[in-house]
Amino acid sequence: MTEQIGRKLRQSVLVSMNGVTSRPLQWAGPYFGARSVERSLDALKQAGALLMGRVTYEIFSKQWPAASGEYADYLNEMPKYVFSSTLEHPEWSNTSVISGDVADAVSALKAEQGADLMVYGHGRFGQTICDAGLVDELTLTVVPVFVAEGTTLYRPDGDQQAWQLVSMGETTDPGLAVLKYRRRTD
């Protein structure tokens, strides 16, 4: 049996039907039920660390330390890496700040032994690691809503990328579709 060298980077993104990924707390919440929470917890438990940009850190670090339950407990205890040139003293437990080159730092984290790495969302940090070819698996949860404005999954200045659909399905929650992709290598 061959031991896996390094870790995979998995990115999970909530996306509206018209491709908006920003501010999902404003439009995705009503569609998430027990099955979505269960699926999210299962995915999180496969990760050894959470990677995020400053904006995601600011949202999560206000929400999750005060929350209770299995998901909050796991998230609060796991190692977290924030990529920021301005954050110096994170207050959320088990959080480290990385201020250097994003691609180099993420590559180094991927090269380490251990469980996979998780990224939530597709803001500036998510786009950067995607454009750098560092995301191994991309899960899009399509929420059945059109959002009037916001940052879209694809940005005109982004790099063209080819992905292969690995699986797709619905959840038991109202109208959510889950699409899992892996980067094409051919």
KATANOR-V222844 format. One record per residue. N is the residue number from 1. RES is the residue in three letters. PSI is psi as a letter, one per 40 degrees, with the letter a starting at -180 (none if undefined). Layout:
BEGIN
n:res:psi
N:RES:PSI
N:RES:PSI
END
This chain:
BEGIN
n:res:psi
1:MET:h
2:THR:h
3:GLU:h
4:GLN:h
5:ILE:h
6:GLY:a
7:ARG:i
8:LYS:i
9:LEU:h
10:ARG:h
11:GLN:h
12:SER:h
13:VAL:h
14:LEU:h
15:VAL:h
16:SER:i
17:MET:d
18:ASN:e
19:GLY:e
20:VAL:h
21:THR:e
22:SER:i
23:ARG:f
24:PRO:d
25:LEU:d
26:GLN:d
27:TRP:e
28:ALA:d
29:GLY:d
30:PRO:e
31:TYR:e
32:PHE:h
33:GLY:a
34:ALA:d
35:ARG:d
36:SER:d
37:VAL:d
38:GLU:d
39:ARG:d
40:SER:d
41:LEU:d
42:ASP:d
43:ALA:d
44:LEU:d
45:LYS:e
46:GLN:e
47:ALA:i
48:GLY:e
49:ALA:i
50:LEU:h
51:LEU:i
52:MET:i
53:GLY:i
54:ARG:d
55:VAL:d
56:THR:d
57:TYR:d
58:GLU:d
59:ILE:d
60:PHE:d
61:SER:e
62:LYS:d
63:GLN:d
64:TRP:d
65:PRO:d
66:ALA:e
67:ALA:i
68:SER:i
69:GLY:i
70:GLU:d
71:TYR:d
72:ALA:d
73:ASP:d
74:TYR:d
75:LEU:d
76:ASN:d
77:GLU:d
78:MET:i
79:PRO:i
80:LYS:h
81:TYR:h
82:VAL:h
83:PHE:h
84:SER:i
85:SER:e
86:THR:d
87:LEU:h
88:GLU:d
89:HIS:g
90:PRO:i
91:GLU:e
92:TRP:h
93:SER:i
94:ASN:f
95:THR:h
96:SER:i
97:VAL:h
98:ILE:h
99:SER:e
100:GLY:a
101:ASP:h
102:VAL:d
103:ALA:d
104:ASP:d
105:ALA:d
106:VAL:d
107:SER:d
108:ALA:d
109:LEU:d
110:LYS:d
111:ALA:e
112:GLU:i
113:GLN:i
114:GLY:a
115:ALA:i
116:ASP:i
117:LEU:i
118:MET:h
119:VAL:h
120:TYR:h
121:GLY:i
122:HIS:f
123:GLY:a
124:ARG:d
125:PHE:d
126:GLY:d
127:GLN:d
128:THR:d
129:ILE:d
130:CYS:d
131:ASP:d
132:ALA:e
133:GLY:f
134:LEU:e
135:VAL:h
136:ASP:d
137:GLU:h
138:LEU:h
139:THR:h
140:LEU:h
141:THR:h
142:VAL:h
143:VAL:h
144:PRO:g
145:VAL:i
146:PHE:h
147:VAL:h
148:ALA:d
149:GLU:i
150:GLY:i
151:THR:h
152:THR:i
153:LEU:d
154:TYR:h
155:ARG:h
156:PRO:d
157:ASP:e
158:GLY:i
159:ASP:i
160:GLN:h
161:GLN:i
162:ALA:h
163:TRP:i
164:GLN:h
165:LEU:h
166:VAL:d
167:SER:i
168:MET:i
169:GLY:i
170:GLU:i
171:THR:i
172:THR:e
173:ASP:i
174:PRO:g
175:GLY:e
176:LEU:h
177:ALA:h
178:VAL:h
179:LEU:h
180:LYS:h
181:TYR:i
182:ARG:i
183:ARG:h
184:ARG:h
185:THR:e
186:ASP:none
END
